[in-house]
């Protein structure tokens, strides 16, 4: 794993594989830790490998206080633009960075622009980000009549909520950075999109009211938990209290190694994050003119293929998925990267 420190601003990029185009997200905050960025890059490498794509993961951080962030991001974009233009790097905005901040990078990015087309009600990459976790859940657990909780609700989670309802599940709890909202009779999914569009993370707060704490979502009693607020959001202590049938990541690395062990011992189905978040990657290098519905179909079928292969393995779904990714990496890399994609 290579570390590149920028000269124009306090920022860095980690790339997981050498001499391979690498892709991932960049975050900005007063202090972004290199360890977390390395974990995110590794997770992305396994995502590519699980679906037999010869690319590596990348991530990084722009360390800047809020009043310095605009200039810091601008300097970052200027310094790495040549690497994006030559195809060796592809970066997407994460926490603390807006899509418009990276406009000049998107203009020279080699990835297909279909990810920014509109599919149904959303940008295509957002739709695919919501589709993947629901497809995984639907394939492994019969969703009809089940209750679901979405921890760490984001823009793609609107898609998740709508798809869950289509498949017969009932969303009974959601949480954001602003708190949580729950209703054992089900949250009105038709209302969620408007509330998210108008209020963002604050949509969980009623007018003149205070939201419930975000951690209360772990007490919702839902059958299925979709997790994604942050890396390691579910540790072993939280896992011991969860009585769920399945844990489905909708963002990278939401559970720790110990949490995985606890949940597997209880019989919970735990989907590897590097499988469920893969949807947008299927747009990266499609030929121009690709039908969006065909991409949706491929995401669905390929995820099911990978899950079917892994679910029958004696070592369980997570390790079997790792074996698949590592087998593919070994077919074209001289050595395997050390460390599997799990939060510490």
Phi, psi and omega in degrees: 000128184258144178244125177244118176263130182281152182265336186273344181201168181280088184206163180209159175226135172248137175238136192277330182236147181273145175056034179224138174303131184237145186223149178173195184250153174243136178244158177226135179194171177304328178210111174259125183278137180295326180300316179295321179295320178297320178296319179295320178297318179296318179300319180293322177301316180292328177296311177302313185294323181299331180250022172056051175245129185272069176222166178243168179269153176220158172196180180171185183211149173246109183274110182202141173288160185308318183284350179253355192294318183301312180293321180296317179294318179300317179295319178301311182300316180297320186286329185258004185300322180296324179292326176288319182296323182277000174088001182279347186214143173220122187233139178244151180287133175247208182306131177087000181229136178265162178300321181294333177299331184255018183304317183290334174287318179299327183294334181248004181289137182283347182290153183295137182282359179298339180295342180257005174282164180267131176236118188057253184252359191228161167302145189300320182292329177289318178300314181293328176296327177278329182293314187306306181299322180290322177298318179298314180298315183296326183282330185262335182224131177294113186282341185300120179084359181273157175255148184226148174235138180245104181269129183079049184299133177223188184303318181289343181289338173299316176298316180303312182300318180292319179291324177299316179296320178301328183267011173093004179269161180239121178279117183250352180202143174220154175221148176227184176297340182270352180140202182224161180223135180217154177202113184296339177275354180107138176275139181293104183294326179298332182275338187296317183300313180297318182292321177294315180299325184271332188232351182060220182299340181280002182295344179282352182262121177285158181298123180075012182239168172253141179286154171293153177301148182301325184294344181294343179298333179287352177252013186290337183078016180292151177288324185232132179250124170260121188243145180179021182290323182194168175295131179073023180301329178248108176259184185294328180294314177295318182300323181296336182265347182280133175243077186235156178276328184209145173242119184239114176290141171240003170218163184294142165056049182277354180229153182270171178300315180293323178296319177302315181297317181297313184292320178296322179297328181278355180092008180287139173280120181242115181272132176298137181298329184287355171265309189289337182265008190285346188316306183299335182297337182288351178266347195302312187231034172288150176291151176302143180092000178298133178287129184298323180296328177292323177294316178303316180297321181291319177304312181298311184291319181292322176297319179295322179298313180296316181294320180296321178296318186280327188292337182271354185286142182294338180271002175095167188298315185293307182296322179297322177293322175297316180302318180299311181298317182291326177296318178292318178301319181294340181283346180218359175247142181294327179216153181276145173295144183271125176109132181266160186282088176219145176289145180276000000 
